[in-house]
Amino acid sequence: MAIKKQFIKTKPVCKVTFSLEAKEANTAAVIGDFNSWNPAEGELSKLKNGTFKATFELPKDNTFEFRYLVDGDYVNDPEADSFRWNEFANAENSILEV
């Protein structure tokens, strides 16, 4: 798993690329505060090497909670900036700071 951040100097956004290695998985999405936890808005494309990947423009100077949804299972990113307990999910969510 990897998160790559690219800050855009001409806009108040950060291009964030989420990469998730899941060769056996059929579907993967990144869901979080930035897309109302909607898997359809966070779909990741599967590459030939089995990695799922997508880039999203997120407003900078923000902190977002997120998780991956892989074949219906929730997965945190071990490379997240931090983790936060979420009472609604009754689990820890990954934290992204941009």
N, C-alpha and C positions, 0 to 999 in steps of 0.2 A: 504494500500500500504506500502511496505517496501523495503528497499535496505540494503543488508548485504554485507560487504566487508571483504574479507579474503586475506591478503597479504602473498605471498609465498616467503619465505626467500631464496630459492634456484633458483628462476627465477625472472626476472624483470616484473612480472605480478601480477595482483590482480584478485582473483575470486570474481565476483560480482553476487549476487543472487537477481533477481528482483521478487517480489511477488505482485500480484494485485488481490484484491478480487472483483470478478465480476460474481456473481452466475447466473445472467440472460444472460450473454454473451455467444456467441457461439465460437468466436475466439478472441485472444489477441496476440499482439506482442509488443516488445520493439524495437523502431527504433531510430537511432541516427548516430552521426559522426562515431562511431566505427563499424557500419555495412552498411555504405553508404545509410542509411535510407531505407533499404530493409526489408520489413516485413517477407519475406521467411527466412532471416538469423536471425531474432529476435523472431521467434515463441515461445510462452509460452505454456506450457502444462497445461491442466486443471485437477486439482485434484478433488477427490470425494467431498470435502467440498466446491467446487465452486471457489477456489483460482487458479489463473494462476501463474505459476512459472517456472523459468529457470535460469541457472547459465552460465556465460560467462567469459572467461579469457581475461582481457583487459590489455594493457600495462600500467604499473604504471607511476607515475609522469606526468599525462595527465589530461586535462579537456575536457569533452565531453558534447555536447548538446544532449538531447534525449526527447522522448515522448512515451507514450503508444498509440497503435492503437487498439481500442476495437470495434469490429463489425463496422469498418469503421470510427469511431469517434476518434479524437485526444484528449488525456487526459494527463495532467501533473501529476507528482508525488508530493504531498504536502510535502513529506519527503526528497525531493531533497536537495542537498547541497546549491543551490541557483537557481535563474531564470535569463534568459537573453532574451531581446527582439530580435526577428529574423525578419529582413525586408522581407526575402523571404516568410516566412510563415505568416507574418503580425500578429504574436502572440508571446507570451512568450514561451520559451522552458525550460524544466527542465535542470539543470546542475549537472553533476556527476564529482567529483574530486577524482582521485585515484593516 
